[in-house]
Amino acid sequence: MDYLAALFPPTVMAVAFIALIATIVKSQGGTNKFKEDAAAEAMAAAEAARSGGGREPDGGR
């Protein structure tokens, strides 16, 4: 039964990792993409307003 005790933790971690990847893949695109884009644009606009100006001519690079 020692082999079961040795194999259980890696198996649990593998299942958890697959679930994490599946959740990440499902959350990409669709209606969530528009929410994420809107949030990113709002943060960029707030940062630009707070810094007191627009972008630099080279795009801020």
ZIQUI-V967817 format. One record per residue. RES is the residue in three letters. D_CENTER is the distance of its C-alpha to the mean C-alpha in Angstrom with 1 decimal. Layout:
RES_D_CENTER / RES_D_CENTER
This chain:
MET_39.8 / ASP_38.3 / TYR_36.4 / LEU_34.6 / ALA_33.6 / ALA_32.4 / LEU_30.3 / PHE_28.8 / PRO_26.1 / PRO_24.7 / THR_24.8 / VAL_22.9 / MET_20.2 / ALA_20.0 / VAL_19.8 / ALA_17.0 / PHE_15.0 / ILE_15.8 / ALA_14.8 / LEU_11.3 / ILE_11.0 / ALA_12.7 / THR_10.5 / ILE_7.3 / VAL_9.9 / LYS_11.5 / SER_8.8 / GLN_8.6 / GLY_11.7 / GLY_14.6 / THR_15.0 / ASN_11.4 / LYS_11.1 / PHE_13.9 / LYS_12.7 / GLU_9.6 / ASP_12.1 / ALA_14.7 / ALA_12.8 / ALA_12.1 / GLU_15.7 / ALA_17.1 / MET_15.7 / ALA_17.2 / ALA_20.4 / ALA_20.7 / GLU_20.4 / ALA_22.9 / ALA_25.2 / ARG_25.1 / SER_25.9 / GLY_28.9 / GLY_28.5 / GLY_26.9 / ARG_25.6 / GLU_27.7 / PRO_29.6 / ASP_27.7 / GLY_24.3 / GLY_23.5 / ARG_23.4
